[in-house]
């Protein structure tokens, strides 16, 4: 609901206190009025600061920080990924810090998605082109072999699943992965992928990403701006009482 929005609710409360302060007589009215004025000042100031992060406000120098500096954000993201996250030292540490983390490479989904029909067709073609082809032609040829298609697919899949789980296969796979990921070429490829994606970004896209990430939480600045502003106004008003 709009009334419960962190950017709206503090301002409504502050305005209500201002109106109430005008209506109440004597010292109590002064205290409530100053509390409302300072609370509104704190809430509006912080709301404007949050707004200026994402939007350009005419006449206010420094507004539109994110759209104005989106190129710097892109460079920072690229540096974070290539130099901090996927640098050679970090990748090597990942593979060396805990053997159990890389003990098993799960290739089962890959094996189950392999085109076994194509493998069977290649095998049939090989057999028919061999010296056995003429003999098979006498008993039905290719059609006779087609009855073996489903059993072949099941047995071949079982064989491959068993193979990719063997310690020797896993050890060789880990060596290959470590060799690839710890190479400079791997870092360059990661950097190229990141740069390609960042080059597609516009100031609006960068602004939208950051808004979705942090704007909801920045609303608390408005709330606390109103709270502390109200407290300052309350204390200040006490010094004005006769």
C-alpha positions as CSV (number, residue, x, y, z in Angstrom):
1,X,0.0,0.0,0.0
2,X,1.1,3.6,-0.8
3,X,0.5,4.7,2.8
4,X,2.9,2.1,4.1
5,X,5.7,3.0,1.6
6,X,8.8,3.9,3.4
7,X,9.2,7.0,1.2
8,X,5.6,8.2,1.9
9,X,4.6,7.2,5.4
10,X,7.3,9.3,7.3
11,X,6.3,12.4,5.4
12,X,2.6,11.9,6.1
13,X,3.4,11.5,9.8
14,X,5.6,14.6,9.8
15,X,2.9,16.7,8.1
16,X,0.3,15.4,10.5
17,X,2.5,16.5,13.4
18,X,2.9,20.0,11.9
19,X,-0.9,20.4,11.5
20,X,-1.4,19.1,15.0
21,X,1.2,21.5,16.3
22,X,-0.5,24.5,14.7
23,X,-3.8,23.4,16.3
24,X,-2.6,22.6,19.8
25,X,-2.2,25.6,22.2
26,X,0.7,26.7,24.2
27,X,4.0,24.9,24.8
28,X,2.7,21.5,23.8
29,X,1.8,22.9,20.4
30,X,5.3,24.3,20.0
31,X,6.9,21.0,20.8
32,X,4.8,19.1,18.4
33,X,5.2,21.7,15.6
34,X,9.0,21.7,15.8
35,X,9.1,17.9,16.0
36,X,7.0,17.7,12.8
37,X,9.0,20.4,11.0
38,X,12.4,18.7,11.7
39,X,11.0,15.3,10.9
40,X,9.7,16.5,7.6
41,X,13.0,18.2,6.9
42,X,15.0,15.0,7.6
43,X,12.6,12.8,5.6
44,X,12.5,15.0,2.5
45,X,16.2,15.6,2.6
46,X,17.0,11.9,2.6
47,X,14.3,11.1,0.0
48,X,15.8,13.7,-2.3
49,X,19.3,12.2,-1.7
50,X,18.0,8.8,-2.7
51,X,16.2,10.2,-5.7
52,X,19.3,12.0,-6.8
53,X,21.3,8.8,-6.9
54,X,19.1,7.5,-9.8
55,X,17.6,10.6,-11.4
56,X,19.0,13.9,-12.7
57,X,17.3,16.8,-11.0
58,X,17.6,20.1,-13.0
59,X,19.6,22.7,-11.1
60,X,21.0,20.3,-8.6
61,X,24.7,19.7,-9.3
62,X,25.8,16.1,-8.7
63,X,22.3,14.5,-9.2
64,X,22.0,11.4,-11.4
65,X,25.1,9.8,-10.0
66,X,24.4,6.4,-11.4
67,X,23.4,7.4,-15.0
68,X,26.3,9.9,-15.1
69,X,28.9,7.4,-14.0
70,X,27.6,4.2,-15.5
71,X,30.8,3.7,-17.5
72,X,32.7,3.7,-14.3
73,X,30.3,1.1,-12.8
74,X,30.9,-1.1,-15.9
75,X,34.7,-0.8,-15.5
76,X,34.4,-1.6,-11.8
77,X,32.2,-4.7,-12.4
78,X,34.6,-5.9,-15.1
79,X,37.6,-5.5,-12.8
80,X,35.8,-7.2,-9.9
81,X,35.1,-10.3,-12.0
82,X,38.3,-10.6,-13.9
83,X,40.9,-9.3,-11.4
84,X,39.3,-10.3,-8.1
85,X,36.9,-13.2,-8.6
86,X,38.4,-15.2,-11.5
87,X,42.1,-14.3,-11.3
88,X,44.6,-17.1,-11.6
89,X,45.5,-17.2,-7.9
90,X,41.9,-17.5,-6.7
91,X,41.0,-20.3,-9.2
92,X,44.1,-22.3,-8.2
93,X,43.2,-21.8,-4.5
94,X,39.7,-23.0,-5.2
95,X,41.0,-26.3,-6.7
96,X,43.7,-26.8,-4.0
97,X,41.9,-25.7,-0.8
98,X,39.7,-28.8,-0.4
99,X,40.0,-31.9,-2.5
100,X,36.4,-33.0,-1.6
101,X,35.0,-29.9,-3.4
102,X,36.3,-31.1,-6.7
103,X,36.3,-34.8,-6.1
104,X,33.3,-35.6,-8.3
105,X,32.3,-33.9,-11.5
106,X,28.7,-34.8,-12.1
107,X,28.4,-35.6,-15.8
108,X,25.3,-37.7,-15.5
109,X,23.0,-35.0,-17.0
110,X,25.3,-34.7,-20.0
111,X,25.4,-38.5,-20.5
112,X,21.6,-38.8,-20.3
113,X,21.2,-36.1,-22.9
114,X,23.5,-37.7,-25.4
115,X,22.0,-38.6,-28.8
116,X,22.4,-42.4,-28.6
117,X,20.3,-42.8,-31.8
118,X,23.1,-41.1,-33.7
119,X,25.7,-43.4,-32.1
120,X,23.7,-46.5,-33.1
121,X,23.2,-45.2,-36.7
122,X,27.0,-44.7,-36.9
123,X,27.6,-48.2,-35.7
124,X,25.1,-49.7,-38.1
125,X,26.7,-47.8,-41.0
126,X,30.1,-49.1,-40.0
127,X,28.9,-52.7,-39.8
128,X,27.1,-52.5,-43.2
129,X,30.2,-51.1,-44.9
130,X,32.3,-53.9,-43.5
131,X,32.8,-57.4,-44.8
132,X,29.8,-58.5,-42.7
133,X,27.5,-56.2,-44.7
134,X,26.8,-58.8,-47.4
135,X,26.0,-61.5,-44.8
136,X,23.6,-59.2,-42.9
137,X,21.8,-58.4,-46.2
138,X,20.8,-62.1,-46.3
139,X,19.0,-61.9,-42.9
140,X,17.3,-58.5,-43.3
141,X,20.2,-56.1,-43.3
142,X,19.7,-52.7,-41.6
143,X,16.1,-53.6,-40.5
144,X,17.4,-56.6,-38.7
145,X,19.9,-54.5,-36.8
146,X,17.3,-51.9,-35.9
147,X,15.7,-54.3,-33.4
148,X,18.9,-53.8,-31.3
149,X,18.5,-50.0,-31.1
150,X,16.8,-49.7,-27.7
151,X,19.0,-52.3,-26.0
152,X,22.1,-50.6,-27.4
153,X,21.0,-47.2,-26.1
154,X,20.3,-48.6,-22.6
155,X,23.6,-50.5,-22.4
156,X,25.7,-47.7,-23.9
157,X,24.2,-45.2,-21.4
158,X,24.9,-47.5,-18.5
159,X,28.5,-48.0,-19.7
160,X,29.1,-44.2,-20.0
161,X,27.6,-43.5,-16.6
162,X,29.8,-46.1,-15.0
163,X,32.8,-44.7,-16.9
164,X,32.4,-41.1,-15.8
165,X,32.1,-42.1,-12.2
166,X,35.4,-44.1,-12.1
167,X,38.2,-42.6,-10.0
168,X,40.6,-42.6,-13.0
169,X,38.2,-40.7,-15.2
170,X,37.4,-38.2,-12.4
171,X,41.1,-37.6,-11.8
172,X,41.8,-36.9,-15.4
173,X,38.8,-34.6,-15.6
174,X,40.0,-32.6,-12.6
175,X,43.5,-32.3,-14.2
176,X,42.0,-31.0,-17.4
177,X,39.6,-28.5,-15.6
178,X,42.4,-27.3,-13.4
179,X,44.7,-26.8,-16.4
180,X,42.0,-24.9,-18.3
181,X,40.8,-22.7,-15.4
182,X,44.2,-21.7,-14.1
183,X,45.4,-20.6,-17.5
184,X,45.7,-17.0,-18.6
185,X,43.5,-17.9,-21.6
186,X,40.7,-18.8,-19.3
187,X,40.8,-15.5,-17.5
188,X,40.9,-13.7,-20.8
189,X,37.8,-15.6,-22.0
190,X,35.9,-14.8,-18.8
191,X,36.9,-11.1,-19.2
192,X,35.7,-11.2,-22.8
193,X,32.4,-12.6,-21.9
194,X,31.9,-10.1,-19.1
195,X,33.0,-7.2,-21.3
196,X,30.7,-8.3,-24.2
197,X,27.7,-8.3,-21.8
198,X,28.6,-5.0,-20.2
199,X,29.0,-3.3,-23.6
200,X,25.3,-4.1,-24.2
201,X,24.3,-2.2,-21.1
202,X,22.9,1.4,-21.3
203,X,22.7,3.9,-18.4
204,X,19.0,2.9,-18.1
205,X,19.8,-0.8,-17.7
206,X,22.5,-0.1,-15.1
207,X,20.2,2.2,-13.2
208,X,17.4,-0.4,-13.3
209,X,19.7,-3.1,-11.9
210,X,20.9,-1.0,-9.1
211,X,17.4,0.3,-8.3
212,X,16.1,-3.2,-8.0
213,X,19.1,-4.2,-5.8
214,X,19.2,-1.3,-3.3
215,X,16.3,1.2,-3.7
216,X,13.9,-0.8,-1.5
217,X,16.5,-0.8,1.3
218,X,17.4,2.9,0.8
219,X,13.9,3.7,1.8
220,X,15.0,3.2,5.4
221,X,17.1,6.4,5.0
222,X,13.9,8.3,4.7
223,X,12.4,6.7,7.7
224,X,15.4,7.3,9.9
225,X,15.8,10.8,8.6
226,X,12.3,11.5,9.8
227,X,13.0,9.8,13.2
228,X,16.2,11.6,14.0
229,X,15.0,14.9,12.5
230,X,11.9,14.6,14.8
231,X,14.1,13.9,17.8
232,X,16.3,16.9,17.0
233,X,13.2,19.1,16.6
234,X,11.8,17.8,19.9
235,X,15.0,18.6,21.8
236,X,15.4,22.0,20.1
237,X,11.8,23.0,20.9
238,X,12.5,22.5,24.6
239,X,15.1,25.3,24.6
240,X,12.5,27.6,23.1
241,X,9.9,27.1,25.8
242,X,9.5,30.0,28.2
